[in-house]
Amino acid sequence: MRTLKTLAGLLLASLLANAAMADCTVRSLRLAVIPIKGTEEMVREHQPLLQRLSLAAGVPVELVIAASYESVVDAIVSGGADIARLGPASYVLAQRRDPRIEPFATFTLSAGPFTPAGSHYQALLLTRGDGPDDIEALRGKRVALSDPASTSGSLVPSAEFPAQVGAPLARFFASLVYAGTHDKALEALLDGRVEAAFVASERADAYLLKHHLAPSALKVQWRSQPIYYDPYVFSASLCPAVKQRIRAAMLEDPKALAAFVASQDASGLVPVTQAEYAPLRRMMDASIPR
C-alpha cells in the first residue's frame, strides 16, 4: 500500500510538472521600460539585453519604451508586459494593484558627483550653479519634475520635501512643470525655463558626464532619504520556468551584459526582493491622505 501511495504521489508530481511546463509555452515576451532617455538611444542600448533574454527564453523579446511611468505600471499589471523596469515608486504602485508582481534584479550604481557607489540613490532639488544659498529663495519660483509617477521626480519630493519648507509643493512653488524625463527636467533648468528641478541623483550624474559639464554647473538645495534603485519585475502571469531562465540570464554571468550595464551608467546587476523597497512603501503609505 505504501508503495502504491508513493507511485501515486510521483505520478501526480509528474503530471503537475508537465502541466506547469505546458503553461510555460510562450511565443514571445515583452520587456517594458520607463522613459529615461530618448527612444532611439534606449533602443540602441537595449540590444545586448534583448539578445541575451531572447536566447535564454528561446523566443523573441520585444522592447516597449512607454510614454510614461504610469503606462509601464498599467502594462505589467494588465499582462501587456511580461517583464518591466520600473522606478521604485512605480513598483510600489504596481504591487499595490497586484501583489503577485515580483522584483528580481536591480543595478548597482557607479559613484558620481551626487551619488555614492551602491544600490541607492536620492531625489535632489537642484538649481543652476549660481542659484541661491537659501532654499527659501525658491518659494514662489517654477520647478521642473519628470513624471507624476516618478520616484525621485515627483512622489518622494511630494512626500518628503514639504517637511523641509512647511508647505506642499504646489503651495511652495509658483508652478510645477512635468518635463517627462529627468534629462528634460535638467534641460529646462539649465535653459532657464524653470528655477529648480527635482531629479534623480544618478540621472544628474549621467547628464553632467554626457554633456561634459562640471559638477559646479548644478547646486544641490535638498536631498531625500536614500532610495533603493530601479527594480526589474516579473508579471504575475509569467510562469516559474521562464522566470528562472530570465533571472539566470540577467544575474549569473556579469560579463555577458557588461556593455548593457555600462550604458545604464551602472556597475552591475544584483538580485533584489520586495524587502528592499519596504521603507519606500511605508513612506508612500504614510503620505496617503486618510
Buried (B, 14 or more C-beta within 10 A) or exposed (E): EEEEEEEEEEEEEEEEEEEEEEEBEBEEBBBBBBBBBEEEBBEEBBEBBBBBBBEBBEBEBBBBBBEBBBBBBBBBBEEBBBBBBBBBBBBBBBBBEBEEBBBBBBBBBBEBBBBEEBBBBBBBBBBBEEBBEEBEBBEEBBBBBBBBBBBBBBBBBBBBBBEBBEEEBEEBBBEBBBBBBBBBBBBBBBEEEBBBBBBBBBBBBBBBEEEEBEBEBBBBBBBBEBBBBBBBBBBEEBBEBBBEBBBEBBBEEEEBBBEBBEBBBBBBBBEBEBEBBEBBBEBBEEEEEE
